[in-house]
Amino acid sequence: PEEVAAGAIKGAKNINIFDPNFANKIAALDKTKTYFVYCRSGGRSGQACNAMADMGFEKLVNLSGGYMSWR
């Protein structure tokens, strides 16, 4: 949440990988859509993409370098 307050891509939905309900929140998403996943620097977003792929998501893009590279 602190990182989101420091900057986020307009329209992005914040789902914290450390949230105990992370898997449930991800499971509620439409698996047919494409998701661009990012964090501040790119590490956790890679973990999130792996978790999402394990749950059956196929259209995932991890924004290399995270928000710091895209702002």
PDB file of N, CA, C and O in Angstrom, chain B, residues numbered from 101:
ATOM      1  N   PRO B 101       0.801  -1.224   0.000  1.00  0.00           N
ATOM      2  CA  PRO B 101       0.000   0.000   0.000  1.00  0.00           C
ATOM      3  C   PRO B 101       0.839   1.282   0.000  1.00  0.00           C
ATOM      4  O   PRO B 101       0.459   2.277  -0.617  1.00  0.00           O
ATOM      5  N   GLU B 102       1.981   1.253   0.695  1.00  0.00           N
ATOM      6  CA  GLU B 102       2.837   2.433   0.730  1.00  0.00           C
ATOM      7  C   GLU B 102       3.388   2.736  -0.667  1.00  0.00           C
ATOM      8  O   GLU B 102       3.514   3.897  -1.056  1.00  0.00           O
ATOM      9  N   GLU B 103       3.709   1.699  -1.399  1.00  0.00           N
ATOM     10  CA  GLU B 103       4.235   1.895  -2.752  1.00  0.00           C
ATOM     11  C   GLU B 103       3.169   2.447  -3.687  1.00  0.00           C
ATOM     12  O   GLU B 103       3.468   3.273  -4.550  1.00  0.00           O
ATOM     13  N   VAL B 104       1.947   2.006  -3.527  1.00  0.00           N
ATOM     14  CA  VAL B 104       0.855   2.512  -4.357  1.00  0.00           C
ATOM     15  C   VAL B 104       0.660   4.002  -4.084  1.00  0.00           C
ATOM     16  O   VAL B 104       0.405   4.778  -5.006  1.00  0.00           O
ATOM     17  N   ALA B 105       0.777   4.391  -2.840  1.00  0.00           N
ATOM     18  CA  ALA B 105       0.642   5.806  -2.485  1.00  0.00           C
ATOM     19  C   ALA B 105       1.750   6.641  -3.128  1.00  0.00           C
ATOM     20  O   ALA B 105       1.550   7.819  -3.427  1.00  0.00           O
ATOM     21  N   ALA B 106       2.917   6.028  -3.340  1.00  0.00           N
ATOM     22  CA  ALA B 106       4.049   6.743  -3.935  1.00  0.00           C
ATOM     23  C   ALA B 106       3.924   6.848  -5.457  1.00  0.00           C
ATOM     24  O   ALA B 106       4.592   7.672  -6.082  1.00  0.00           O
ATOM     25  N   GLY B 107       3.071   6.017  -6.049  1.00  0.00           N
ATOM     26  CA  GLY B 107       2.875   6.078  -7.493  1.00  0.00           C
ATOM     27  C   GLY B 107       2.319   4.790  -8.051  1.00  0.00           C
ATOM     28  O   GLY B 107       2.724   3.700  -7.649  1.00  0.00           O
ATOM     29  N   ALA B 108       1.394   4.920  -8.975  1.00  0.00           N
ATOM     30  CA  ALA B 108       0.781   3.755  -9.605  1.00  0.00           C
ATOM     31  C   ALA B 108       0.318   4.142 -11.005  1.00  0.00           C
ATOM     32  O   ALA B 108       0.097   5.319 -11.292  1.00  0.00           O
ATOM     33  N   ILE B 109       0.177   3.164 -11.855  1.00  0.00           N
ATOM     34  CA  ILE B 109      -0.337   3.386 -13.198  1.00  0.00           C
ATOM     35  C   ILE B 109      -1.834   3.637 -13.101  1.00  0.00           C
ATOM     36  O   ILE B 109      -2.549   2.899 -12.423  1.00  0.00           O
ATOM     37  N   LYS B 110      -2.306   4.673 -13.773  1.00  0.00           N
ATOM     38  CA  LYS B 110      -3.721   5.045 -13.717  1.00  0.00           C
ATOM     39  C   LYS B 110      -4.595   3.858 -14.119  1.00  0.00           C
ATOM     40  O   LYS B 110      -4.356   3.209 -15.138  1.00  0.00           O
ATOM     41  N   GLY B 111      -5.603   3.590 -13.304  1.00  0.00           N
ATOM     42  CA  GLY B 111      -6.546   2.507 -13.573  1.00  0.00           C
ATOM     43  C   GLY B 111      -6.100   1.155 -13.050  1.00  0.00           C
ATOM     44  O   GLY B 111      -6.836   0.175 -13.169  1.00  0.00           O
ATOM     45  N   ALA B 112      -4.904   1.083 -12.470  1.00  0.00           N
ATOM     46  CA  ALA B 112      -4.396  -0.190 -11.966  1.00  0.00           C
ATOM     47  C   ALA B 112      -5.172  -0.634 -10.734  1.00  0.00           C
ATOM     48  O   ALA B 112      -5.626   0.185  -9.936  1.00  0.00           O
ATOM     49  N   LYS B 113      -5.313  -1.935 -10.600  1.00  0.00           N
ATOM     50  CA  LYS B 113      -5.948  -2.512  -9.422  1.00  0.00           C
ATOM     51  C   LYS B 113      -4.846  -3.047  -8.518  1.00  0.00           C
ATOM     52  O   LYS B 113      -4.001  -3.819  -8.970  1.00  0.00           O
ATOM     53  N   ASN B 114      -4.842  -2.651  -7.258  1.00  0.00           N
ATOM     54  CA  ASN B 114      -3.812  -3.064  -6.320  1.00  0.00           C
ATOM     55  C   ASN B 114      -4.236  -4.345  -5.618  1.00  0.00           C
ATOM     56  O   ASN B 114      -5.216  -4.368  -4.873  1.00  0.00           O
ATOM     57  N   ILE B 115      -3.474  -5.418  -5.871  1.00  0.00           N
ATOM     58  CA  ILE B 115      -3.668  -6.668  -5.136  1.00  0.00           C
ATOM     59  C   ILE B 115      -2.311  -7.033  -4.554  1.00  0.00           C
ATOM     60  O   ILE B 115      -1.398  -7.425  -5.280  1.00  0.00           O
ATOM     61  N   ASN B 116      -2.188  -6.904  -3.261  1.00  0.00           N
ATOM     62  CA  ASN B 116      -0.928  -7.086  -2.545  1.00  0.00           C
ATOM     63  C   ASN B 116      -0.601  -8.571  -2.419  1.00  0.00           C
ATOM     64  O   ASN B 116      -1.391  -9.336  -1.866  1.00  0.00           O
ATOM     65  N   ILE B 117       0.563  -8.981  -2.929  1.00  0.00           N
ATOM     66  CA  ILE B 117       0.967 -10.389  -2.870  1.00  0.00           C
ATOM     67  C   ILE B 117       1.114 -10.880  -1.432  1.00  0.00           C
ATOM     68  O   ILE B 117       1.034 -12.083  -1.184  1.00  0.00           O
ATOM     69  N   PHE B 118       1.327  -9.973  -0.484  1.00  0.00           N
ATOM     70  CA  PHE B 118       1.465 -10.359   0.916  1.00  0.00           C
ATOM     71  C   PHE B 118       0.125 -10.397   1.660  1.00  0.00           C
ATOM     72  O   PHE B 118       0.084 -10.757   2.836  1.00  0.00           O
ATOM     73  N   ASP B 119      -0.951 -10.034   0.993  1.00  0.00           N
ATOM     74  CA  ASP B 119      -2.290 -10.096   1.585  1.00  0.00           C
ATOM     75  C   ASP B 119      -2.661 -11.569   1.793  1.00  0.00           C
ATOM     76  O   ASP B 119      -2.518 -12.366   0.866  1.00  0.00           O
ATOM     77  N   PRO B 120      -3.129 -11.945   2.974  1.00  0.00           N
ATOM     78  CA  PRO B 120      -3.529 -13.341   3.201  1.00  0.00           C
ATOM     79  C   PRO B 120      -4.614 -13.823   2.225  1.00  0.00           C
ATOM     80  O   PRO B 120      -4.758 -15.023   1.994  1.00  0.00           O
ATOM     81  N   ASN B 121      -5.368 -12.884   1.660  1.00  0.00           N
ATOM     82  CA  ASN B 121      -6.428 -13.237   0.717  1.00  0.00           C
ATOM     83  C   ASN B 121      -5.998 -13.076  -0.742  1.00  0.00           C
ATOM     84  O   ASN B 121      -6.839 -13.031  -1.640  1.00  0.00           O
ATOM     85  N   PHE B 122      -4.693 -12.991  -0.973  1.00  0.00           N
ATOM     86  CA  PHE B 122      -4.178 -12.788  -2.326  1.00  0.00           C
ATOM     87  C   PHE B 122      -4.741 -13.819  -3.309  1.00  0.00           C
ATOM     88  O   PHE B 122      -5.266 -13.449  -4.359  1.00  0.00           O
ATOM     89  N   ALA B 123      -4.637 -15.094  -2.979  1.00  0.00           N
ATOM     90  CA  ALA B 123      -5.094 -16.149  -3.894  1.00  0.00           C
ATOM     91  C   ALA B 123      -6.583 -16.025  -4.192  1.00  0.00           C
ATOM     92  O   ALA B 123      -7.004 -16.229  -5.331  1.00  0.00           O
ATOM     93  N   ASN B 124      -7.379 -15.696  -3.187  1.00  0.00           N
ATOM     94  CA  ASN B 124      -8.822 -15.537  -3.402  1.00  0.00           C
ATOM     95  C   ASN B 124      -9.115 -14.339  -4.301  1.00  0.00           C
ATOM     96  O   ASN B 124      -9.995 -14.404  -5.160  1.00  0.00           O
ATOM     97  N   LYS B 125      -8.385 -13.255  -4.106  1.00  0.00           N
ATOM     98  CA  LYS B 125      -8.592 -12.063  -4.933  1.00  0.00           C
ATOM     99  C   LYS B 125      -8.189 -12.333  -6.377  1.00  0.00           C
ATOM    100  O   LYS B 125      -8.868 -11.886  -7.302  1.00  0.00           O
ATOM    101  N   ILE B 126      -7.102 -13.054  -6.580  1.00  0.00           N
ATOM    102  CA  ILE B 126      -6.668 -13.399  -7.929  1.00  0.00           C
ATOM    103  C   ILE B 126      -7.668 -14.353  -8.579  1.00  0.00           C
ATOM    104  O   ILE B 126      -7.996 -14.206  -9.756  1.00  0.00           O
ATOM    105  N   ALA B 127      -8.144 -15.318  -7.823  1.00  0.00           N
ATOM    106  CA  ALA B 127      -9.096 -16.298  -8.352  1.00  0.00           C
ATOM    107  C   ALA B 127     -10.379 -15.646  -8.848  1.00  0.00           C
ATOM    108  O   ALA B 127     -11.060 -16.200  -9.711  1.00  0.00           O
ATOM    109  N   ALA B 128     -10.716 -14.482  -8.315  1.00  0.00           N
ATOM    110  CA  ALA B 128     -11.941 -13.787  -8.714  1.00  0.00           C
ATOM    111  C   ALA B 128     -11.785 -13.041 -10.044  1.00  0.00           C
ATOM    112  O   ALA B 128     -12.774 -12.558 -10.596  1.00  0.00           O
ATOM    113  N   LEU B 129     -10.559 -12.942 -10.564  1.00  0.00           N
ATOM    114  CA  LEU B 129     -10.314 -12.225 -11.814  1.00  0.00           C
ATOM    115  C   LEU B 129     -10.680 -13.090 -13.023  1.00  0.00           C
ATOM    116  O   LEU B 129     -10.698 -14.318 -12.939  1.00  0.00           O
ATOM    117  N   ASP B 130     -10.966 -12.440 -14.128  1.00  0.00           N
ATOM    118  CA  ASP B 130     -11.301 -13.111 -15.387  1.00  0.00           C
ATOM    119  C   ASP B 130     -10.026 -13.670 -16.021  1.00  0.00           C
ATOM    120  O   ASP B 130      -9.134 -12.909 -16.396  1.00  0.00           O
ATOM    121  N   LYS B 131      -9.942 -14.983 -16.140  1.00  0.00           N
ATOM    122  CA  LYS B 131      -8.741 -15.626 -16.672  1.00  0.00           C
ATOM    123  C   LYS B 131      -8.572 -15.438 -18.176  1.00  0.00           C
ATOM    124  O   LYS B 131      -7.515 -15.761 -18.718  1.00  0.00           O
ATOM    125  N   THR B 132      -9.586 -14.927 -18.856  1.00  0.00           N
ATOM    126  CA  THR B 132      -9.481 -14.732 -20.307  1.00  0.00           C
ATOM    127  C   THR B 132      -8.845 -13.392 -20.664  1.00  0.00           C
ATOM    128  O   THR B 132      -8.495 -13.164 -21.822  1.00  0.00           O
ATOM    129  N   LYS B 133      -8.692 -12.508 -19.685  1.00  0.00           N
ATOM    130  CA  LYS B 133      -8.129 -11.182 -19.945  1.00  0.00           C
ATOM    131  C   LYS B 133      -6.607 -11.196 -19.845  1.00  0.00           C
ATOM    132  O   LYS B 133      -6.009 -12.116 -19.286  1.00  0.00           O
ATOM    133  N   THR B 134      -6.005 -10.161 -20.395  1.00  0.00           N
ATOM    134  CA  THR B 134      -4.560  -9.960 -20.291  1.00  0.00           C
ATOM    135  C   THR B 134      -4.281  -9.064 -19.092  1.00  0.00           C
ATOM    136  O   THR B 134      -4.959  -8.057 -18.888  1.00  0.00           O
ATOM    137  N   TYR B 135      -3.282  -9.435 -18.304  1.00  0.00           N
ATOM    138  CA  TYR B 135      -2.930  -8.662 -17.122  1.00  0.00           C
ATOM    139  C   TYR B 135      -1.480  -8.205 -17.208  1.00  0.00           C
ATOM    140  O   TYR B 135      -0.576  -8.994 -17.481  1.00  0.00           O
ATOM    141  N   PHE B 136      -1.282  -6.924 -16.970  1.00  0.00           N
ATOM    142  CA  PHE B 136       0.041  -6.330 -16.862  1.00  0.00           C
ATOM    143  C   PHE B 136       0.305  -6.194 -15.368  1.00  0.00           C
ATOM    144  O   PHE B 136      -0.367  -5.426 -14.681  1.00  0.00           O
ATOM    145  N   VAL B 137       1.265  -6.926 -14.878  1.00  0.00           N
ATOM    146  CA  VAL B 137       1.509  -7.026 -13.441  1.00  0.00           C
ATOM    147  C   VAL B 137       2.798  -6.280 -13.111  1.00  0.00           C
ATOM    148  O   VAL B 137       3.815  -6.445 -13.785  1.00  0.00           O
ATOM    149  N   TYR B 138       2.742  -5.464 -12.074  1.00  0.00           N
ATOM    150  CA  TYR B 138       3.940  -4.719 -11.690  1.00  0.00           C
ATOM    151  C   TYR B 138       3.964  -4.434 -10.203  1.00  0.00           C
ATOM    152  O   TYR B 138       2.936  -4.462  -9.527  1.00  0.00           O
ATOM    153  N   CYS B 139       5.149  -4.163  -9.714  1.00  0.00           N
ATOM    154  CA  CYS B 139       5.368  -3.679  -8.353  1.00  0.00           C
ATOM    155  C   CYS B 139       6.341  -2.516  -8.482  1.00  0.00           C
ATOM    156  O   CYS B 139       6.498  -1.970  -9.575  1.00  0.00           O
ATOM    157  N   ARG B 140       6.977  -2.135  -7.431  1.00  0.00           N
ATOM    158  CA  ARG B 140       7.879  -0.988  -7.504  1.00  0.00           C
ATOM    159  C   ARG B 140       9.081  -1.269  -8.402  1.00  0.00           C
ATOM    160  O   ARG B 140       9.427  -0.452  -9.255  1.00  0.00           O
ATOM    161  N   SER B 141       9.719  -2.433  -8.206  1.00  0.00           N
ATOM    162  CA  SER B 141      10.948  -2.684  -8.961  1.00  0.00           C
ATOM    163  C   SER B 141      10.940  -3.955  -9.800  1.00  0.00           C
ATOM    164  O   SER B 141      11.885  -4.183 -10.556  1.00  0.00           O
ATOM    165  N   GLY B 142       9.917  -4.785  -9.699  1.00  0.00           N
ATOM    166  CA  GLY B 142       9.790  -5.945 -10.571  1.00  0.00           C
ATOM    167  C   GLY B 142       9.910  -7.309  -9.924  1.00  0.00           C
ATOM    168  O   GLY B 142       9.571  -8.308 -10.559  1.00  0.00           O
ATOM    169  N   GLY B 143      10.375  -7.396  -8.696  1.00  0.00           N
ATOM    170  CA  GLY B 143      10.561  -8.694  -8.043  1.00  0.00           C
ATOM    171  C   GLY B 143       9.268  -9.389  -7.640  1.00  0.00           C
ATOM    172  O   GLY B 143       9.025 -10.532  -8.028  1.00  0.00           O
ATOM    173  N   ARG B 144       8.454  -8.710  -6.874  1.00  0.00           N
ATOM    174  CA  ARG B 144       7.196  -9.313  -6.405  1.00  0.00           C
ATOM    175  C   ARG B 144       6.218  -9.545  -7.538  1.00  0.00           C
ATOM    176  O   ARG B 144       5.427 -10.487  -7.497  1.00  0.00           O
ATOM    177  N   SER B 145       6.268  -8.684  -8.560  1.00  0.00           N
ATOM    178  CA  SER B 145       5.361  -8.888  -9.694  1.00  0.00           C
ATOM    179  C   SER B 145       5.695 -10.188 -10.414  1.00  0.00           C
ATOM    180  O   SER B 145       4.801 -10.852 -10.938  1.00  0.00           O
ATOM    181  N   GLY B 146       6.962 -10.556 -10.445  1.00  0.00           N
ATOM    182  CA  GLY B 146       7.345 -11.847 -11.014  1.00  0.00           C
ATOM    183  C   GLY B 146       6.761 -12.997 -10.211  1.00  0.00           C
ATOM    184  O   GLY B 146       6.282 -13.982 -10.775  1.00  0.00           O
ATOM    185  N   GLN B 147       6.804 -12.865  -8.890  1.00  0.00           N
ATOM    186  CA  GLN B 147       6.202 -13.884  -8.019  1.00  0.00           C
ATOM    187  C   GLN B 147       4.693 -13.948  -8.242  1.00  0.00           C
ATOM    188  O   GLN B 147       4.109 -15.031  -8.285  1.00  0.00           O
ATOM    189  N   ALA B 148       4.071 -12.785  -8.382  1.00  0.00           N
ATOM    190  CA  ALA B 148       2.625 -12.743  -8.603  1.00  0.00           C
ATOM    191  C   ALA B 148       2.279 -13.399  -9.936  1.00  0.00           C
ATOM    192  O   ALA B 148       1.304 -14.146 -10.022  1.00  0.00           O
ATOM    193  N   CYS B 149       3.065 -13.129 -10.973  1.00  0.00           N
ATOM    194  CA  CYS B 149       2.814 -13.748 -12.285  1.00  0.00           C
ATOM    195  C   CYS B 149       2.938 -15.268 -12.191  1.00  0.00           C
ATOM    196  O   CYS B 149       2.129 -15.993 -12.770  1.00  0.00           O
ATOM    197  N   ASN B 150       3.935 -15.746 -11.474  1.00  0.00           N
ATOM    198  CA  ASN B 150       4.091 -17.191 -11.300  1.00  0.00           C
ATOM    199  C   ASN B 150       2.885 -17.791 -10.595  1.00  0.00           C
ATOM    200  O   ASN B 150       2.386 -18.841 -10.998  1.00  0.00           O
ATOM    201  N   ALA B 151       2.417 -17.129  -9.546  1.00  0.00           N
ATOM    202  CA  ALA B 151       1.246 -17.617  -8.819  1.00  0.00           C
ATOM    203  C   ALA B 151       0.015 -17.608  -9.712  1.00  0.00           C
ATOM    204  O   ALA B 151      -0.777 -18.551  -9.693  1.00  0.00           O
ATOM    205  N   MET B 152      -0.148 -16.547 -10.493  1.00  0.00           N
ATOM    206  CA  MET B 152      -1.296 -16.459 -11.390  1.00  0.00           C
ATOM    207  C   MET B 152      -1.228 -17.534 -12.473  1.00  0.00           C
ATOM    208  O   MET B 152      -2.247 -18.136 -12.811  1.00  0.00           O
ATOM    209  N   ALA B 153      -0.042 -17.778 -13.019  1.00  0.00           N
ATOM    210  CA  ALA B 153       0.120 -18.827 -14.030  1.00  0.00           C
ATOM    211  C   ALA B 153      -0.238 -20.185 -13.435  1.00  0.00           C
ATOM    212  O   ALA B 153      -0.881 -21.000 -14.097  1.00  0.00           O
ATOM    213  N   ASP B 154       0.167 -20.434 -12.206  1.00  0.00           N
ATOM    214  CA  ASP B 154      -0.172 -21.686 -11.534  1.00  0.00           C
ATOM    215  C   ASP B 154      -1.678 -21.842 -11.359  1.00  0.00           C
ATOM    216  O   ASP B 154      -2.187 -22.959 -11.259  1.00  0.00           O
ATOM    217  N   MET B 155      -2.393 -20.707 -11.321  1.00  0.00           N
ATOM    218  CA  MET B 155      -3.849 -20.728 -11.156  1.00  0.00           C
ATOM    219  C   MET B 155      -4.572 -20.773 -12.499  1.00  0.00           C
ATOM    220  O   MET B 155      -5.802 -20.752 -12.538  1.00  0.00           O
ATOM    221  N   GLY B 156      -3.824 -20.836 -13.596  1.00  0.00           N
ATOM    222  CA  GLY B 156      -4.459 -20.986 -14.903  1.00  0.00           C
ATOM    223  C   GLY B 156      -4.528 -19.737 -15.757  1.00  0.00           C
ATOM    224  O   GLY B 156      -5.125 -19.765 -16.833  1.00  0.00           O
ATOM    225  N   PHE B 157      -3.930 -18.632 -15.304  1.00  0.00           N
ATOM    226  CA  PHE B 157      -3.894 -17.424 -16.121  1.00  0.00           C
ATOM    227  C   PHE B 157      -2.820 -17.603 -17.191  1.00  0.00           C
ATOM    228  O   PHE B 157      -1.712 -18.047 -16.892  1.00  0.00           O
ATOM    229  N   GLU B 158      -3.148 -17.258 -18.438  1.00  0.00           N
ATOM    230  CA  GLU B 158      -2.206 -17.452 -19.535  1.00  0.00           C
ATOM    231  C   GLU B 158      -1.711 -16.154 -20.148  1.00  0.00           C
ATOM    232  O   GLU B 158      -0.647 -16.134 -20.767  1.00  0.00           O
ATOM    233  N   LYS B 159      -2.457 -15.073 -19.989  1.00  0.00           N
ATOM    234  CA  LYS B 159      -2.107 -13.799 -20.613  1.00  0.00           C
ATOM    235  C   LYS B 159      -1.567 -12.843 -19.559  1.00  0.00           C
ATOM    236  O   LYS B 159      -2.285 -11.978 -19.057  1.00  0.00           O
ATOM    237  N   LEU B 160      -0.281 -13.016 -19.230  1.00  0.00           N
ATOM    238  CA  LEU B 160       0.362 -12.235 -18.183  1.00  0.00           C
ATOM    239  C   LEU B 160       1.595 -11.544 -18.727  1.00  0.00           C
ATOM    240  O   LEU B 160       2.381 -12.132 -19.470  1.00  0.00           O
ATOM    241  N   VAL B 161       1.750 -10.287 -18.347  1.00  0.00           N
ATOM    242  CA  VAL B 161       2.939  -9.527 -18.715  1.00  0.00           C
ATOM    243  C   VAL B 161       3.496  -8.922 -17.438  1.00  0.00           C
ATOM    244  O   VAL B 161       2.832  -8.121 -16.781  1.00  0.00           O
ATOM    245  N   ASN B 162       4.722  -9.309 -17.087  1.00  0.00           N
ATOM    246  CA  ASN B 162       5.399  -8.731 -15.939  1.00  0.00           C
ATOM    247  C   ASN B 162       6.154  -7.508 -16.448  1.00  0.00           C
ATOM    248  O   ASN B 162       7.071  -7.643 -17.258  1.00  0.00           O
ATOM    249  N   LEU B 163       5.782  -6.323 -15.986  1.00  0.00           N
ATOM    250  CA  LEU B 163       6.440  -5.103 -16.455  1.00  0.00           C
ATOM    251  C   LEU B 163       7.865  -5.045 -15.903  1.00  0.00           C
ATOM    252  O   LEU B 163       8.087  -4.738 -14.732  1.00  0.00           O
ATOM    253  N   SER B 164       8.802  -5.343 -16.762  1.00  0.00           N
ATOM    254  CA  SER B 164      10.210  -5.405 -16.392  1.00  0.00           C
ATOM    255  C   SER B 164      10.672  -4.097 -15.756  1.00  0.00           C
ATOM    256  O   SER B 164      10.441  -3.014 -16.293  1.00  0.00           O
ATOM    257  N   GLY B 165      11.319  -4.216 -14.618  1.00  0.00           N
ATOM    258  CA  GLY B 165      11.815  -3.037 -13.920  1.00  0.00           C
ATOM    259  C   GLY B 165      10.789  -2.389 -13.018  1.00  0.00           C
ATOM    260  O   GLY B 165      11.119  -1.457 -12.284  1.00  0.00           O
ATOM    261  N   GLY B 166       9.567  -2.852 -13.052  1.00  0.00           N
ATOM    262  CA  GLY B 166       8.513  -2.338 -12.185  1.00  0.00           C
ATOM    263  C   GLY B 166       8.123  -0.894 -12.476  1.00  0.00           C
ATOM    264  O   GLY B 166       8.504  -0.320 -13.497  1.00  0.00           O
ATOM    265  N   TYR B 167       7.360  -0.326 -11.560  1.00  0.00           N
ATOM    266  CA  TYR B 167       6.843   1.023 -11.713  1.00  0.00           C
ATOM    267  C   TYR B 167       7.976   2.041 -11.884  1.00  0.00           C
ATOM    268  O   TYR B 167       7.828   3.022 -12.613  1.00  0.00           O
ATOM    269  N   MET B 168       9.085   1.808 -11.220  1.00  0.00           N
ATOM    270  CA  MET B 168      10.206   2.749 -11.290  1.00  0.00           C
ATOM    271  C   MET B 168      10.702   2.930 -12.729  1.00  0.00           C
ATOM    272  O   MET B 168      11.190   4.002 -13.087  1.00  0.00           O
ATOM    273  N   SER B 169      10.579   1.884 -13.551  1.00  0.00           N
ATOM    274  CA  SER B 169      11.022   1.971 -14.944  1.00  0.00           C
ATOM    275  C   SER B 169       9.952   2.520 -15.879  1.00  0.00           C
ATOM    276  O   SER B 169      10.265   2.937 -16.994  1.00  0.00           O
ATOM    277  N   TRP B 170       8.699   2.526 -15.445  1.00  0.00           N
ATOM    278  CA  TRP B 170       7.591   2.889 -16.330  1.00  0.00           C
ATOM    279  C   TRP B 170       6.955   4.238 -16.040  1.00  0.00           C
ATOM    280  O   TRP B 170       6.121   4.701 -16.818  1.00  0.00           O
ATOM    281  N   ARG B 171       7.323   4.871 -14.953  1.00  0.00           N
ATOM    282  CA  ARG B 171       6.645   6.113 -14.600  1.00  0.00           C
ATOM    283  C   ARG B 171       7.008   7.262 -15.490  1.00  0.00           C
ATOM    284  O   ARG B 171       6.507   8.371 -15.303  1.00  0.00           O
TER     285      ARG B 171
END
